[in-house]
């Protein structure tokens, strides 16, 4: 299975850590976040990824060149940020023949059971399935409402008045239907410009395993204390 690993963020809120290294290489209990992601991908059969880069791209290239694991990595440097949806658009040929592929946000730390998400996606013949979690600050997230079957009936990115606390985790499975809704202009964002168009078609899968956005220094320090590892059993810190 192929996947996009979205890693081009500048990491402004993680300074001074990101003054010299990209956000995707910040260490989690001594291990670069990107190394954790690649090991997770290997665990669940995501054997080929496209990794985008922007800030400190030379450090990302050094890491990829030294990587000797089982996941094949294609590095796509973005001199100008394309946005999460723009990356899909510009690199759509990477998954042109795929019926399903993963889209993963590299600033998320998780040990979630991707096999369960994939089973849920396939059983429902879903065009897009979003992994979700309960957000402590819903106004900062993409917020989802679902019906009893898990079908998404509402999606709003960073709503002023959230209807629920069910949030997009930064982990999704898509296919041709996702690409069909990606705009041709850049920069473009998956949360703002793509997912609202798929309301009524896509499904949401609640993740109860560990999933945590490390995007601020406070959250990063919390992750250092709480991260149970890929084989850990800790539940979602927001559950």
Backbone as CSV, one residue per row, in Angstrom:
resi,resn,N_x,N_y,N_z,CA_x,CA_y,CA_z,C_x,C_y,C_z
1,UNK,0.850,-1.192,0.000,0.000,0.000,0.000,0.885,1.240,0.000
2,UNK,0.469,2.266,-0.719,1.205,3.521,-0.758,0.600,4.532,0.215
3,UNK,1.405,5.530,0.543,0.913,6.588,1.420,1.648,7.887,1.195
4,UNK,0.970,8.975,1.485,1.585,10.302,1.536,1.890,10.606,3.001
5,UNK,3.121,10.991,3.284,3.481,11.414,4.630,3.779,12.908,4.573
6,UNK,2.839,13.687,5.086,2.895,15.138,4.976,3.845,15.693,6.038
7,UNK,5.009,16.172,5.597,6.055,16.551,6.545,6.697,17.892,6.223
8,UNK,6.027,18.739,5.447,6.662,19.975,4.979,6.440,21.170,5.905
9,UNK,5.756,20.961,7.021,5.479,22.086,7.905,6.752,22.725,8.455
10,UNK,6.697,24.028,8.674,7.863,24.767,9.147,8.128,24.508,10.631
11,UNK,7.080,24.272,11.399,7.258,24.000,12.826,7.546,25.238,13.652
12,UNK,6.893,26.341,13.299,7.132,27.604,14.002,6.894,27.486,15.494
13,UNK,5.859,26.763,15.898,5.507,26.673,17.319,6.415,25.726,18.098
14,UNK,7.329,25.045,17.386,8.278,24.160,18.056,9.678,24.758,18.139
15,UNK,9.804,26.037,17.854,11.100,26.682,18.033,11.413,26.797,19.525
16,UNK,12.680,26.644,19.942,13.888,26.628,19.105,14.271,25.265,18.537
17,UNK,13.533,24.196,18.853,13.867,22.877,18.316,14.015,22.909,16.797
18,UNK,13.086,23.585,16.128,13.049,23.563,14.668,13.883,24.672,14.027
19,UNK,14.721,25.320,14.809,15.641,26.291,14.213,16.695,25.607,13.357
20,UNK,17.006,24.356,13.692,18.080,23.655,12.987,17.663,22.317,12.391
21,UNK,16.500,21.795,12.796,16.017,20.535,12.224,14.549,20.678,11.836
22,UNK,14.089,19.910,10.851,12.668,19.974,10.491,11.799,19.327,11.559
23,UNK,10.553,19.708,11.569,9.622,19.186,12.577,9.548,17.663,12.545
24,UNK,9.647,17.066,11.362,9.498,15.614,11.259,10.679,14.850,11.854
25,UNK,11.764,15.553,12.204,12.922,14.875,12.784,13.120,15.181,14.267
26,UNK,12.178,15.870,14.900,12.332,16.114,16.332,12.315,14.772,17.058
27,UNK,13.160,14.603,18.077,13.238,13.304,18.752,12.104,13.099,19.751
28,UNK,11.565,11.903,19.741,10.571,11.472,20.722,11.227,10.384,21.558
29,UNK,11.526,10.714,22.798,12.243,9.795,23.683,13.496,9.249,22.997
30,UNK,14.168,10.130,22.255,15.440,9.785,21.636,15.368,9.286,20.209
31,UNK,14.160,9.070,19.672,14.000,8.555,18.315,13.351,9.606,17.435
32,UNK,13.930,9.912,16.256,13.300,10.902,15.374,11.864,10.515,15.036
33,UNK,10.987,11.490,15.043,9.579,11.234,14.737,9.416,10.513,13.401
34,UNK,10.197,10.898,12.409,10.098,10.258,11.096,10.456,8.777,11.165
35,UNK,11.419,8.417,11.998,11.771,7.008,12.160,10.615,6.224,12.767
36,UNK,9.906,6.851,13.703,8.725,6.203,14.290,7.671,5.978,13.219
37,UNK,7.435,6.993,12.394,6.441,6.866,11.329,6.810,5.746,10.349
38,UNK,8.066,5.669,9.957,8.466,4.643,8.988,8.330,3.248,9.589
39,UNK,8.647,3.110,10.859,8.456,1.809,11.504,6.978,1.460,11.581
40,UNK,6.144,2.452,11.893,4.690,2.228,11.939,4.172,1.808,10.563
41,UNK,4.611,2.501,9.513,4.194,2.134,8.155,4.573,0.692,7.841
42,UNK,5.792,0.305,8.179,6.245,-1.062,7.913,5.390,-2.083,8.659
43,UNK,4.961,-1.753,9.878,4.139,-2.659,10.674,2.817,-2.970,9.996
44,UNK,2.285,-1.989,9.242,0.934,-2.132,8.707,0.884,-2.208,7.182
45,UNK,1.988,-2.565,6.558,1.974,-2.847,5.133,1.953,-1.638,4.228
46,UNK,2.260,-0.458,4.767,2.429,0.722,3.910,3.893,0.706,3.480
47,UNK,4.146,0.128,2.323,5.517,-0.180,1.937,6.155,0.849,1.021
48,UNK,5.399,1.879,0.654,5.951,2.932,-0.201,5.286,4.255,0.165
49,UNK,6.085,5.256,0.479,5.520,6.553,0.825,6.157,7.659,-0.009
50,UNK,5.391,8.720,-0.191,5.911,9.963,-0.727,5.986,10.938,0.430
51,UNK,7.180,11.410,0.714,7.450,12.296,1.835,7.784,13.678,1.295
52,UNK,6.979,14.680,1.652,7.291,16.033,1.187,8.145,16.758,2.224
53,UNK,8.929,17.720,1.757,9.816,18.466,2.642,9.851,19.919,2.226
54,UNK,10.243,20.762,3.164,10.373,22.194,2.873,11.504,22.772,3.719
55,UNK,11.233,23.066,4.971,12.264,23.630,5.846,13.325,22.572,6.158
56,UNK,14.602,22.983,6.148,15.726,22.090,6.459,15.657,20.808,5.627
57,UNK,15.354,20.962,4.350,15.183,19.793,3.489,16.467,18.975,3.355
58,UNK,17.632,19.625,3.549,18.885,18.885,3.474,18.977,17.857,4.594
59,UNK,18.437,18.191,5.766,18.450,17.242,6.883,17.503,16.066,6.603
60,UNK,16.376,16.351,5.967,15.451,15.276,5.601,16.110,14.363,4.579
61,UNK,16.782,14.943,3.585,17.475,14.149,2.576,18.540,13.265,3.214
62,UNK,19.295,13.797,4.154,20.318,13.007,4.840,19.687,11.816,5.559
63,UNK,18.554,12.062,6.211,17.879,10.976,6.927,17.411,9.901,5.948
64,UNK,16.765,10.326,4.874,16.239,9.365,3.896,17.374,8.579,3.245
65,UNK,18.457,9.244,2.910,19.595,8.555,2.288,20.199,7.505,3.218
66,UNK,20.159,7.764,4.522,20.732,6.826,5.486,19.759,5.730,5.907
67,UNK,18.484,5.881,5.594,17.462,4.927,6.020,17.650,3.588,5.304
68,UNK,17.601,2.506,6.057,17.799,1.167,5.499,16.632,0.240,5.819
69,UNK,15.502,0.808,6.138,14.337,0.005,6.477,13.599,-0.494,5.250
70,UNK,12.470,-1.187,5.461,11.745,-1.832,4.362,10.828,-0.916,3.562
71,UNK,10.594,0.306,4.039,9.656,1.201,3.358,10.410,1.996,2.283
72,UNK,9.908,1.959,1.073,10.502,2.751,-0.008,10.036,4.196,0.133
73,UNK,10.973,5.140,0.146,10.663,6.549,0.379,11.009,7.366,-0.861
74,UNK,10.010,8.068,-1.394,10.217,9.043,-2.456,10.128,10.422,-1.833
75,UNK,11.182,11.204,-1.965,11.225,12.524,-1.352,10.812,13.581,-2.369
76,UNK,9.852,14.420,-1.990,9.354,15.490,-2.869,9.578,16.827,-2.172
77,UNK,10.607,17.547,-2.589,10.915,18.835,-1.980,9.977,19.912,-2.517
78,UNK,9.492,20.768,-1.623,8.613,21.870,-1.993,9.309,23.196,-1.688
79,UNK,9.921,23.839,-2.682,10.547,25.145,-2.442,9.551,26.166,-1.908
80,UNK,8.314,26.077,-2.403,7.200,26.857,-1.879,6.154,25.872,-1.376
81,UNK,5.632,26.118,-0.187,4.663,25.193,0.388,3.420,25.078,-0.491
82,UNK,3.009,23.841,-0.748,1.854,23.575,-1.603,0.567,23.411,-0.808
83,UNK,0.670,23.225,0.496,-0.487,22.877,1.298,-0.739,21.376,1.203
84,UNK,-1.451,20.832,2.177,-1.654,19.383,2.221,-2.374,18.857,0.989
85,UNK,-3.355,19.592,0.492,-4.062,19.167,-0.722,-3.226,19.437,-1.965
86,UNK,-2.454,20.526,-1.947,-1.582,20.826,-3.071,-0.546,19.741,-3.292
87,UNK,-0.044,19.156,-2.204,0.899,18.041,-2.322,0.256,16.860,-3.022
88,UNK,-0.997,16.566,-2.698,-1.706,15.481,-3.388,-1.865,15.788,-4.868
89,UNK,-2.221,17.022,-5.175,-2.450,17.398,-6.578,-1.176,17.272,-7.414
90,UNK,-0.100,17.849,-6.920,1.139,17.879,-7.692,1.729,16.474,-7.852
91,UNK,1.477,15.613,-6.853,2.049,14.261,-6.875,0.996,13.182,-7.098
92,UNK,-0.082,13.523,-7.767,-1.179,12.565,-7.946,-0.759,11.345,-8.753
93,UNK,0.242,11.466,-9.606,0.703,10.312,-10.379,1.267,9.215,-9.483
94,UNK,1.710,9.587,-8.286,2.253,8.604,-7.352,1.230,7.535,-7.001
95,UNK,-0.047,7.901,-6.983,-1.109,6.951,-6.620,-2.133,6.800,-7.750
96,UNK,-1.734,7.118,-8.972,-2.692,7.146,-10.084,-3.371,5.805,-10.320
97,UNK,-2.703,4.695,-10.022,-3.278,3.366,-10.278,-3.758,2.685,-8.996
98,UNK,-3.770,3.416,-7.877,-4.129,2.812,-6.592,-5.618,2.960,-6.293
99,UNK,-6.240,1.891,-5.801,-7.632,1.957,-5.365,-7.753,2.577,-3.982
100,UNK,-6.698,2.451,-3.186,-6.698,3.035,-1.849,-5.270,3.392,-1.461
101,UNK,-5.132,4.439,-0.681,-3.827,4.873,-0.197,-4.035,5.648,1.097
102,UNK,-2.959,5.800,1.857,-3.023,6.514,3.122,-2.536,7.943,2.949
103,UNK,-3.095,8.843,3.749,-2.579,10.199,3.895,-2.334,10.403,5.378
104,UNK,-1.094,10.728,5.731,-0.664,10.772,7.119,0.010,12.104,7.403
105,UNK,-0.324,12.725,8.513,0.285,13.994,8.901,1.441,13.691,9.854
106,UNK,2.660,14.076,9.455,3.856,13.647,10.170,4.037,14.313,11.523
107,UNK,3.267,15.351,11.834,3.397,15.962,13.161,2.452,15.321,14.177
108,UNK,1.874,14.202,13.820,1.055,13.409,14.732,1.888,12.227,15.227
109,UNK,1.801,11.953,16.506,2.483,10.816,17.119,1.418,9.787,17.461
110,UNK,1.562,8.570,16.923,0.500,7.579,17.128,1.032,6.164,17.105
111,UNK,0.338,5.288,17.813,0.563,3.849,17.691,-0.743,3.163,17.306
112,UNK,-1.609,3.892,16.633,-2.953,3.381,16.331,-2.884,2.146,15.438
113,UNK,-3.868,1.281,15.594,-3.984,0.049,14.818,-4.554,0.378,13.439
114,UNK,-3.669,0.608,12.495,-4.095,0.967,11.145,-4.877,-0.168,10.493
115,UNK,-4.597,-1.422,10.871,-5.325,-2.546,10.291,-6.818,-2.461,10.610
116,UNK,-7.147,-1.964,11.804,-8.559,-1.819,12.164,-9.228,-0.717,11.342
117,UNK,-8.505,0.366,11.139,-9.019,1.454,10.302,-9.229,0.966,8.878
118,UNK,-8.280,0.195,8.364,-8.382,-0.317,7.000,-9.545,-1.295,6.859
119,UNK,-9.741,-2.174,7.844,-10.881,-3.098,7.811,-12.196,-2.326,7.776
120,UNK,-12.320,-1.329,8.632,-13.521,-0.484,8.680,-13.759,0.159,7.313
121,UNK,-12.713,0.691,6.707,-12.793,1.348,5.399,-13.299,0.383,4.326
122,UNK,-12.759,-0.822,4.319,-13.102,-1.786,3.262,-14.494,-2.371,3.459
123,UNK,-14.880,-2.631,4.680,-16.207,-3.199,4.935,-17.303,-2.252,4.465
124,UNK,-17.077,-0.963,4.637,-18.080,0.032,4.250,-17.922,0.517,2.814
125,UNK,-16.919,-0.001,2.112,-16.658,0.444,0.737,-16.622,1.973,0.683
126,UNK,-15.945,2.520,1.647,-15.915,3.977,1.801,-14.937,4.612,0.817
127,UNK,-15.308,5.720,0.183,-14.365,6.418,-0.685,-13.242,7.080,0.096
128,UNK,-13.563,7.532,1.303,-12.592,8.149,2.203,-12.989,7.793,3.633
129,UNK,-12.006,7.388,4.434,-12.263,7.124,5.844,-11.290,7.938,6.679
130,UNK,-11.817,8.690,7.622,-11.012,9.531,8.500,-10.830,8.855,9.851
131,UNK,-9.599,8.741,10.311,-9.375,8.385,11.700,-9.690,9.608,12.548
132,UNK,-10.414,9.424,13.650,-10.823,10.557,14.479,-10.474,10.314,15.942
133,UNK,-10.464,11.393,16.701,-10.236,11.328,18.140,-11.035,12.443,18.802
134,UNK,-11.159,12.378,20.120,-11.879,13.415,20.863,-10.913,14.545,21.192
135,UNK,-11.189,15.719,20.678,-10.277,16.854,20.809,-10.591,17.673,22.047
136,UNK,-9.575,18.008,22.850,-9.819,18.857,24.013,-10.075,20.315,23.634
137,UNK,-9.620,20.712,22.434,-9.806,22.088,21.962,-10.376,22.049,20.535
138,UNK,-11.674,21.781,20.393,-12.262,21.558,19.069,-12.136,22.726,18.105
139,UNK,-12.006,23.949,18.596,-11.906,25.090,17.681,-10.593,25.096,16.922
140,UNK,-9.643,24.251,17.323,-8.345,24.195,16.670,-8.216,23.043,15.689
141,UNK,-9.316,22.323,15.449,-9.257,21.075,14.678,-10.308,21.052,13.571
142,UNK,-10.212,20.028,12.721,-11.284,19.719,11.792,-12.317,18.874,12.513
143,UNK,-13.530,19.393,12.678,-14.532,18.763,13.537,-15.603,18.071,12.699
144,UNK,-15.965,16.876,13.166,-16.807,15.953,12.409,-18.058,15.617,13.200
145,UNK,-19.168,15.506,12.499,-20.387,14.915,13.055,-20.753,13.720,12.185
146,UNK,-21.224,12.641,12.798,-21.545,11.421,12.064,-22.947,10.935,12.415
147,UNK,-23.466,10.064,11.555,-24.705,9.376,11.904,-24.346,8.072,12.613
148,UNK,-25.346,7.225,12.874,-25.115,6.021,13.667,-24.202,5.021,12.970
149,UNK,-24.116,5.079,11.654,-23.279,4.144,10.907,-21.828,4.600,10.812
150,UNK,-21.558,5.822,11.253,-20.224,6.386,11.115,-20.048,7.260,9.899
151,UNK,-21.108,7.419,9.117,-21.016,8.290,7.940,-20.907,9.744,8.384
152,UNK,-20.009,10.475,7.762,-19.796,11.876,8.127,-20.920,12.733,7.546
153,UNK,-21.624,13.430,8.414,-22.726,14.288,7.961,-22.388,15.772,8.105
154,UNK,-21.216,16.061,8.689,-20.782,17.451,8.779,-19.275,17.472,9.025
155,UNK,-18.593,18.399,8.365,-17.163,18.594,8.586,-16.856,20.080,8.478
156,UNK,-16.254,20.629,9.522,-15.868,22.040,9.514,-14.457,22.151,10.072
157,UNK,-13.582,22.780,9.328,-12.208,22.985,9.794,-12.151,24.200,10.718
158,UNK,-11.646,23.968,11.917,-11.466,25.016,12.928,-12.722,25.872,13.105
159,UNK,-13.834,25.232,13.484,-15.092,25.975,13.637,-15.071,26.901,14.844
160,UNK,-15.746,28.022,14.710,-15.860,28.943,15.844,-16.766,28.365,16.923
161,UNK,-17.800,27.646,16.465,-18.749,27.037,17.398,-18.878,25.549,17.054
162,UNK,-17.995,24.711,17.580,-17.990,23.284,17.236,-19.275,22.583,17.665
163,UNK,-19.764,21.678,16.807,-20.952,20.902,17.130,-20.610,19.669,17.960
164,UNK,-19.376,19.154,17.805,-18.931,17.969,18.538,-17.464,18.174,18.925
165,UNK,-16.892,17.179,19.605,-15.454,17.197,19.867,-14.747,16.083,19.095
166,UNK,-15.432,15.499,18.114,-14.847,14.451,17.278,-14.008,15.123,16.183
167,UNK,-12.704,14.897,16.195,-11.800,15.632,15.320,-11.031,14.705,14.381
168,UNK,-10.684,15.231,13.229,-9.830,14.524,12.281,-8.431,14.386,12.880
169,UNK,-7.898,13.185,12.855,-6.634,12.885,13.524,-5.402,13.179,12.680
170,UNK,-5.575,13.411,11.387,-4.427,13.510,10.495,-4.045,12.168,9.893
171,UNK,-4.937,11.194,10.005,-4.740,9.857,9.439,-5.984,9.514,8.637
172,UNK,-5.829,9.272,7.344,-6.989,8.926,6.527,-6.606,7.921,5.460
173,UNK,-7.629,7.248,4.956,-7.497,6.368,3.791,-8.364,6.939,2.696
174,UNK,-7.782,7.131,1.534,-8.517,7.684,0.403,-8.302,6.863,-0.850
175,UNK,-8.821,7.392,-1.938,-8.704,6.743,-3.236,-9.052,7.749,-4.319
176,UNK,-9.499,7.281,-5.458,-9.822,8.195,-6.560,-10.817,9.283,-6.203
177,UNK,-11.785,8.981,-5.319,-12.778,9.990,-4.948,-12.140,11.153,-4.211
178,UNK,-11.128,10.865,-3.405,-10.413,11.944,-2.712,-9.692,12.825,-3.722
179,UNK,-8.968,12.210,-4.643,-8.233,12.980,-5.645,-9.164,13.799,-6.525
180,UNK,-10.368,13.290,-6.765,-11.322,13.995,-7.624,-11.760,15.315,-7.025
181,UNK,-11.650,15.445,-5.697,-12.082,16.673,-5.032,-10.922,17.597,-4.663
182,UNK,-9.708,17.206,-5.033,-8.550,18.054,-4.756,-8.493,19.174,-5.785
183,UNK,-8.441,20.424,-5.362,-8.399,21.529,-6.327,-7.097,21.528,-7.120
184,UNK,-7.140,22.140,-8.290,-5.963,22.178,-9.147,-5.054,23.340,-8.825
185,UNK,-5.492,24.258,-7.948,-4.655,25.388,-7.588,-3.922,25.100,-6.279
186,UNK,-2.818,25.793,-6.100,-2.029,25.659,-4.880,-1.684,27.056,-4.360
187,UNK,-1.482,27.199,-3.048,-1.623,26.151,-2.032,-3.084,25.833,-1.743
188,UNK,-3.331,24.604,-1.341,-4.677,24.173,-0.975,-4.568,23.213,0.203
189,UNK,-5.606,23.194,1.011,-5.588,22.456,2.266,-6.659,21.362,2.278
190,UNK,-6.298,20.178,2.772,-7.244,19.068,2.811,-8.439,19.409,3.694
191,UNK,-8.187,19.962,4.873,-9.280,20.253,5.801,-10.218,21.327,5.315
192,UNK,-9.678,22.406,4.762,-10.511,23.516,4.315,-11.099,23.291,2.919
193,UNK,-10.340,22.687,2.025,-10.702,22.690,0.607,-11.151,21.361,0.033
194,UNK,-10.984,20.254,0.780,-11.312,18.939,0.218,-12.376,18.209,1.032
195,UNK,-12.133,18.001,2.309,-13.027,17.152,3.101,-14.463,17.672,3.186
196,UNK,-14.699,18.984,3.255,-16.103,19.429,3.262,-16.885,18.990,2.026
197,UNK,-16.202,18.779,0.903,-16.876,18.350,-0.325,-17.302,16.890,-0.257
198,UNK,-16.746,16.137,0.684,-17.030,14.705,0.783,-18.017,14.364,1.893
199,UNK,-18.612,15.378,2.494,-19.647,15.149,3.505,-20.797,14.347,2.882
200,UNK,-21.235,13.322,3.584,-22.282,12.440,3.078,-21.737,11.220,2.368
201,UNK,-20.462,11.234,2.013,-19.838,10.102,1.322,-18.807,9.391,2.194
202,UNK,-18.015,10.139,2.950,-16.928,9.531,3.717,-17.413,9.061,5.084
203,UNK,-16.569,8.234,5.736,-16.885,7.681,7.047,-15.795,8.076,8.039
204,UNK,-16.113,7.975,9.319,-15.178,8.282,10.392,-14.984,7.055,11.268
205,UNK,-13.730,6.788,11.614,-13.382,5.661,12.483,-12.763,6.206,13.760
206,UNK,-13.395,6.017,14.920,-12.843,6.540,16.178,-11.588,5.764,16.603
207,UNK,-10.497,6.469,16.789,-9.249,5.872,17.252,-9.209,5.945,18.775
208,UNK,-9.027,4.806,19.416,-8.932,4.770,20.875,-7.494,4.541,21.334
209,UNK,-6.577,4.278,20.396,-5.168,4.140,20.723,-4.559,5.534,20.899
210,UNK,-3.262,5.577,21.130,-2.566,6.838,21.350,-2.464,7.607,20.036
211,UNK,-2.957,8.836,20.038,-2.795,9.737,18.898,-2.699,11.146,19.466
212,UNK,-1.626,11.863,19.077,-1.335,13.128,19.739,-0.597,14.046,18.774
213,UNK,-1.106,15.255,18.612,-0.467,16.275,17.786,0.621,16.950,18.616
214,UNK,1.866,16.866,18.151,2.976,17.414,18.943,3.345,18.827,18.513
215,UNK,2.438,19.557,17.911,2.748,20.804,17.224,3.192,21.985,18.052
216,UNK,3.107,21.924,19.383,3.586,23.017,20.235,4.605,22.464,21.231
217,UNK,5.403,23.347,21.812,6.400,22.892,22.779,5.739,22.230,23.988
218,UNK,4.603,22.755,24.426,3.903,22.146,25.557,3.473,20.718,25.238
219,UNK,2.903,20.528,24.034,2.465,19.191,23.640,3.657,18.267,23.403
220,UNK,4.726,18.819,22.830,5.926,18.030,22.592,6.488,17.492,23.907
221,UNK,6.550,18.341,24.914,7.063,17.916,26.211,6.130,16.898,26.864
222,UNK,4.826,17.064,26.650,3.880,16.079,27.172,4.080,14.729,26.505
223,UNK,4.312,14.750,25.195,4.536,13.504,24.461,5.782,12.779,24.955
224,UNK,6.814,13.539,25.328,8.030,12.909,25.846,7.727,12.092,27.103
225,UNK,6.796,12.585,27.903,6.455,11.903,29.151,5.507,10.728,28.921
226,UNK,4.612,10.861,27.953,3.497,9.914,27.837,3.651,8.856,26.758
227,UNK,4.490,9.090,25.762,4.545,8.188,24.607,4.833,6.747,25.053
228,UNK,3.915,5.803,24.761,4.099,4.422,25.207,4.884,3.561,24.229
229,UNK,5.249,4.134,23.065,5.923,3.358,22.036,4.927,2.711,21.090
230,UNK,5.436,2.179,19.989,4.552,1.592,18.981,3.850,0.340,19.481
231,UNK,4.444,-0.334,20.431,3.815,-1.541,20.971,3.062,-1.254,22.265
232,UNK,3.000,0.024,22.645,2.357,0.386,23.894,0.862,0.207,23.871
233,UNK,0.256,0.210,25.056,-1.186,-0.012,25.171,-1.919,1.213,25.695
234,UNK,-1.227,2.320,25.850,-1.899,3.514,26.366,-2.994,3.972,25.436
235,UNK,-4.089,4.372,26.009,-5.208,4.869,25.221,-4.949,6.304,24.795
236,UNK,-5.774,6.755,23.880,-5.728,8.138,23.416,-5.719,9.089,24.624
237,UNK,-4.736,9.981,24.719,-4.710,10.895,25.865,-5.898,11.832,25.934
238,UNK,-6.647,11.951,24.829,-7.822,12.818,24.811,-9.118,12.049,25.049
239,UNK,-9.044,10.713,25.133,-10.273,9.919,25.233,-10.895,10.064,26.623
